[in-house]
Amino acid sequence: MPLTPSWTRKLAAILVGSLVVPIAVEFLLALIKGESYNLSRAATVVGVVGLISLVLYLSRPSMVTFRLSMAVFLLAAGIMLALYGFLIASVDGMFNGRVAHAAVGAVSVCFGLIVGSIGVYAFGDAWRHQPITVPEQATPARSVNVKRFATYRPEAHQNLAELCRSRLSAGDLHYVAYYAGHDCVFRVDMLDDPALGSFHGLVEPQARREAYDRQGPAVEAALESFNRTFSGLDVGVLIRLVLDVERGAVYYFTVDRDTGRYLVAVTLDQEQVHRTDAKVAKLVDDLRHALGFPRMTELERRR
């Protein structure tokens, strides 16, 4: 899955691009009025906006969210605007001087550019993530796709498949594949459900499903590599791996290492990553119980 620029870098690019507007307007006004171009004011605006853009570009978005940054800046802008209005109303001629007039103009332009850039970014983000309208269908909204592979045996796996299927939900857990003897036995998912349409983007549900079907052996191999790396620490083997990607997460949970039993599960909703993690852990406990193994929670209590 390709990485996309962080919101801080996108906002920095929008902010730099917005500099064209005041510089062009200033130039046109000077041309119309027959005045000289105000280089000092333009340099002030470019310097302030450029510095803010540089800080945004170099910052780590994981440390602060876009909404928090927007709230802090809008609060500061509101306080500055209120203070400016108060000073104009209470102190006669305070901003009549040439320097004060230029400073207030430059600060106002900077604040206007930043507020406008935030608006452009927020509008673009809302436009990209608007829900897709799906026509009503005769089939139930909660459609589940089931695939049984060559090693599937109804007498041994039917109850396990039903258990996994019962945990699927459009709100969190969207895909579960069960492996035994290191081979996929069955897979259940609801990637075709209309409620998940907005999560797929350019990837069709079937293509996504096939890609996930190929992940089991690759993730298992990666886990074994980690086990060899940490073998000298005497901490046991890894039983769980969560690949928290930009949009959702892929989970690997060991059910029973000796028999090559494990689960690969997926959520497409980034906001439900932690909730789905707990849900899959509970599913693994229930699968172990159905297979005659003690639950993971019971093993932890014994330690």
Sequence and secondary structure as in RCSB ss.txt:
>XXXX:A:sequence
MPLTPSWTRKLAAILVGSLVVPIAVEFLLALIKGESYNLSRAATVVGVVGLISLVLYLSRPSMVTFRLSMAVFLL
AAGIMLALYGFLIASVDGMFNGRVAHAAVGAVSVCFGLIVGSIGVYAFGDAWRHQPITVPEQATPARSVNVKRFA
TYRPEAHQNLAELCRSRLSAGDLHYVAYYAGHDCVFRVDMLDDPALGSFHGLVEPQARREAYDRQGPAVEAALES
FNRTFSGLDVGVLIRLVLDVERGAVYYFTVDRDTGRYLVAVTLDQEQVHRTDAKVAKLVDDLRHALGFPRMTELE
RRR
>XXXX:A:secstr
      HHHHHHHHHHHHTHHHHHHHHHHHHHHT    HHHHHHHHHHHHHHHHHHHHS GGGS HHHHHHHHHH
HHHHHHHHHHHHHHHSTTTT SHHHHHHHHHHHHHHHHHHHHHHHHHHHHHHHT        SS SS  EEEE T
T  HHHHHHHHHHHHHH  TTS  EEEEEETTEEEEEEE TT GGGHHHHTTS HHHHHHHHHTHHHHHHHHHHH
HHHHTGGG      EEEE  SSSEEEEEEEETTTTEEEEEEE  GGGHHHHHHHHHHHHHHHHHHHT   HHHHH
HH 
